[in-house]
Amino acid sequence: MRVSVIGTGYLGAVHAAGMAELGFETVGIDVDEAKVALLSEGKAPFFEPGLEPLLGKHIGEGGRLRFTTDFSAAADAEVHFLCIGTPQTPGSDAADLTYVESAVRALGEQLKGRTTLVAGKSTVPVGTAARLQEMLHEIAGPGVELAWNPEFLREGFAVEDTLRPDRLVFGVASEAAETKLREVYAQTISTGTPVVVSDYATAELVKVSANAFLATKISFINAMSEVCDLAGGDVTVLADAIGFDERIGRKFLNAGIGFGGGCLPKDIRAFRARAIELGAGESFEFLGEIDKINLSRRAKVVSMAEGLLGDLTGRKVAVFGASFKPKSDDVRDSPALDVARRMHEAGAEVRIYDPVAAVPGKRSRPELTFVDSAVEAATDAELVLHLTEWPEFREIDAAELAKVVAAPNVIDARNCLDREAWKAAGWTYRGLGVS
Ligand code: UDX
């Protein structure tokens, strides 16, 4: 079977490689020439563990995977996956659907008169699929059917989540569409992955409600960490204890500087904007609070730094971590970079080290200084901020690091350094809700 993947960002590039791995003749299509050129050489345009080996395996002579900017390459595919980004609209909370719509138009032009399935994977406001189905019928004719097939991949685990998802959701308007999707995912289904079949609206809502729920868990535990700080409790022990309750679960209860990245923040805002549009705004006011709690964590770290150092003007501060989470070089809405920027704005001299995200010249911010190692960042610093929990930061020898700093102060904004070891090495340790 031939498949096409429209859009080769985080989702599309990994999905295309995954489809080739599952045995399909796959073409990935994007308007971005530079991205297509990189992918065609087997290079990932972003850091994602396991992606380059897959690209290398399937691209080239006799391979099943290719990338192009030419939409006509989609014409003879049986299934087309829409993997177009839906960023936040500038100046508004709503999702910007212009990219999705123009891709659907371009694809529709290639599919005129054909009988084929388009499977939408982008995160969209509920109601979008029905509208896109109408658009496709108008442009390409009644044979082009749309299904909504959201993805739940996590950056850093995207390949694994694509090849071994924990569930498949098929939002369909006909049995034929369901049958086709079952054929595409037959290998995955044969390993026991549950399939949920629904209408379009439910499938669209599954994705946004999953992200809203995850964001809620994080902001809940972060709010609890504030109370722990004030009352003298330990939010990590609290999370362990409530997490034993299977109805709650321990995952996504790590307090810290909160969530960021290209999905959770913009998805909860877009979901709330859509709920307001639909007349359910009052019931989703809490999502605005979830967002606020999340953003307040960033200011909290800066005020903790002021608590330790006083005026930040001219104070040397080391920042460990720039990406929004480990195993990713994604700095979109990164809490770590935001805190670094706020520290810089408060007058501190900030030096940042990240194992992959803060390579000088690449994705860096001109106003921030990136260095090549944790030790280099910490040398002569009066404060170390641990902002993204890369495993290598946990392995740092606190006693050795104490020798290079000007003052041994550390704020562990992810609550995952070995507190006792750092304290024993002479550090003034502060966590969020654990001190
Ligand atoms: C998320 C969803 O998990 C995924 O299902 C969806 O498809 C896309 O959005 P991702 O953005 O890759 O995936 O990251 P995720 O692992 O969910 O982490 C999101 C943010 O929450 C990160 O900034 C992370 O540091 C933060 N987080 C996560 C916490 O602060 N505490 C936690 O306990 C868990």
Residues whose N, C-alpha, C, O or C-beta is under 5 A from the ligand:
A	BS01	UDX	E151 F152 L153 R154 E155 I218 F252 L253 N254 G256 G258 F259 G260 G261 C263 L264 F324 K325
